[in-house]
Amino acid sequence: MPAPGRMGLTSDEREELARLRRENRRLREDVDILKRATASSIGRCNTGLL
């Protein structure tokens, strides 16, 4: 928490925020890939192409 009268983030907090945003982006990409793979797999199962 910033001291009274002080606004913004410390450099450590900015670094952590950037790291967490990168991690969040990677995790969202992983989830998207897994959703696509699941949908593709379900589509193949329904058509009997396995």
N, C-alpha and C positions, 0 to 999 in steps of 0.2 A: 504494500500500500504506500503510495507516495506520501511524503511529509506534507503537512498542511501548507497550502499555498503553492505546492509543486504539482505540475501537471505532466502527464505522459508516462511512458514506460522507461525503465532503466535499460541499459544496453543488454544486460543478461536476460531481462524479460523479453526484449525484442528478438534476441537470438532464439529463445525458447519458443516464442510465438511462430517465428519463421519455420523452425524445425517441426513443430506440431502441424502447421499448415501443409508442409511437404508430406509428412506422414499421412495426414488426412487425405490428401490428393491421391497418394499411392494406394491407400486402402479403398477409396472409392473406385479407382480403376480396377483393382482386384475384384471387387464386388461386381462391377459391370462385366468383367470377363467371365466370372463364374455364372452370372445370370444368362449370358449369351450361350455359354457351353451347356447349361442346363436346358435352355429352350431348344437348342439344336439337338441335344440328346433325346429330349421328349419327342421332338418332331420325327426323328428317325425311328423311335420305338413305335410310334403310331402308324408309320407307313410300312413297317416290317422290313426295313433295310438293314437291320443289325446283322 
